[in-house]
Amino acid sequence: MSAETIAIAEEVRPRLPRGVRLRHDETRREWTLLAPERVLKADRIAVEILKRCTGEKTLREIVDELTAAYGADRARVDTDVRALLAQLVAKRMVDL
């Protein structure tokens, strides 16, 4: 399943699956998303999204929170969050 074909409902509660974690590498001063045999660098936008993927908040709540925190356009935030989550779901690094 490609990232382009993943439809994400507003009521899903994204979370990092077992064995996947977001970690800050103090030595390199960068965030990484760690999974068995995989490591992805996470930029600051991805980090802010992933910090909220705890399985407690819905996609709608995550988008609303980011929109308020950054004073950004909600439609743009929604598009960016969905795109990131779709990519990570395709890589099995986020569960919906």
N, C-alpha and C positions, 0 to 999 in steps of 0.2 A: 504494500500500500504506500503510495507516494504522499508527500506532505500536501500536495495540491488537492488530493481527493479526500482528505480528512475534514469532515464537517464537525464543528464543535458547538454544542448547545451551550447557552448561557448558564444553565443550571448545573453543569458538570463541576466537580470539585477536583481540580488537578492536584496531583501529588507526585512526589518522587517515589518511584518503586523501591522495594526492598533492595538494598545493595547499591543504590545510587545516592550520592550526597553532594551537596554544594560545599566547597571548602575554599578558604582563603589561604594562599601560600604566602606566608610572611616574607620569606626569603626573596621571592620573585615579585612580591607585591601585586599579585593577580589572583582572580577568582577562577576556580576550575570546577567543572561538574565531573565527578568521578563515578565510574561504573566498572564492573569487572572487565578488565582488559581494554578499557576505553577511558580517555581523558579528553574533555573539551574545554577550551578556554571560554570564559563567559565575560562579555563586556558588561559595563555598568548597568545598562538597560536590562539585559538578560538577568543579571543578579537581582535587580529589584523585582522582576517578575517571579523568578524562581524562589526567592525568599517567601513569597506569598503562596506558593504551591505546597500547602501543608495538608490538603485534603479537607480542610475546615471551611475555606471560603469558596464560593462559586466563582465561575469565570466573570459573571456580572459584577460581583463584589470586588474582585481583583482589579478589573478595569475601572470601576468607580473610584477605588482607593488611589490608583495611580493617576487618574485624571485630576483628582483633588490635590494630591501631593505635588504634582508638577504643573498644575494650571494649563494642561494641554487639552487639545481638542479630543473629545471622547471618541469620536469615530476613528481618528488616527491611532489612539491608544488601543482601541479594540482591534483594529486591523493588525497592529504590530504584535500584540499579545497572542492573537490567534495564529499568526504566522510562526512565531517562535514555538508555541506549543505544538503546532502541527508538525514542525520539523523534529522536535524532540520526541513526540509520540512515534513518529516513523522510525526513529532510532532506538525506540524502547527505553528512553531515558526519562519519560514522564508518563504517568498513567492518568486516564480521565475517568 
